[in-house]
């Protein structure tokens, strides 16, 4: 038991520890996991002087309410998030993308994400948590990662192994932009679908369903008609793959996806748009736009340069 | 041999070994999988072998499709490469409390319980792949007369350890999960253990598996 710790007063709806995720395990059925929105994850760590791949607290919609005991530390929240810090008799409405100092008995209350899904709370220091395959990332389906692979619970403790040296407030001007189109690359079973189906895939608007989580995002809208076979022999998946099962409603594989699947793949979300895709909340409208591989690679390079540039400003 | 390599999105290769699902195609997949894995190529972050495909996913920050494709096309995979497989015996109890779909199987296969169990236990299975959920093995091939379709409506919860059949394959639910396979029995063995980081899976692609029938008492007394 560490002398510096948080106590969870309210866990939030889906709060987990995440880091960069774990690779080299698809062949035994374990997905990558890791922070859903990689850019916001990295920025949160940089704002509190952590190593970029340190464990953070990821929350969806309503976040946790936690109370601190211990020496002064820094925290930062990223995403589009409404949160406050309670100090003695004063409650401060806080801003994302800057660090705050937390003292003994202060409380952090993450009220909600605003028209988005995921937010990140980074704590300046090292969390005392369990790692499996070099990652703390919690996969609640397989119960892998820190906290026995389970999401946060009321009353649990977040112990700190060590805390960072005090530093000035760090901040950055950043606004999460929304995009109208999600860019996709043609999938390996694109030709399984009727001409009308392919047209609808690119021209019609889909709505993000409530049945979306870290495993996948289900879409509703035009039904995509399959004219070859509604099943394929089970084969590997990666995040971003858009499968269309027999009912014609596309499902996009997200970070905790099953590692193999047997539905035809109509497309794959370009890596450049993944961070923004996962932030689309139920009810949001999605339109797909086709791009080719070399454009996807160039766009990702630019996105990555932009991320590095943001990090260097902090 | 790989018949065709294409891109799956911008951060993965889709290696197609042909349409046939049989041991010889799958052995090729596994050979490539093991050969690539052994090389520990910078940038590759996952390999997913399946019946007749191999997906190679990579970190787009470090490498790209063209580079990895070229590498794999020039990779020397010996036909004699030892795929280093194990033989594993799995105890299964088919007490009525576990064999949730035996009545359905009797009906669908038009066989009696005894024949179904006899066919199931007197057979050696080959592990084509593991996945979907962590550690779940896909074991083939069941005889033609033992092949049933998935449940029309999948179960929301299939108990951990359940042994199920669908089409030409048998599998084991490594933990409680939704699923639509015809459940024949249950094993007391832990087929997946995430605490054994160096080898969490009891059964890996390329391994040979047999099932041994145990009684309910043996099931209850089973100590790993």
Interface residues (C-beta under 8 A of the other chain):
Chain A: X23 X24 X25 X26 X27 X28 X29 X30 X32 X132 X133 X141 X142 X143 X144 X149 X185 X187 X188 X233 X234 X235 X236 X237 X238 X240 X241 X258 X259 X260 X261 X265 X268 X269 X270 X271 X293 X296 X297 X300 X304
Chain B: X6 X7 X8 X9 X10 X11 X12 X14 X21 X33 X37 X45 X46 X47 X48 X49 X50 X51 X52 X53 X54 X55 X57 X60 X61 X64 X65 X129 X130 X131 X132 X133 X134 X135 X136 X138 X174 X175 X177 X192 X194 X197 X200 X201 X204 X205
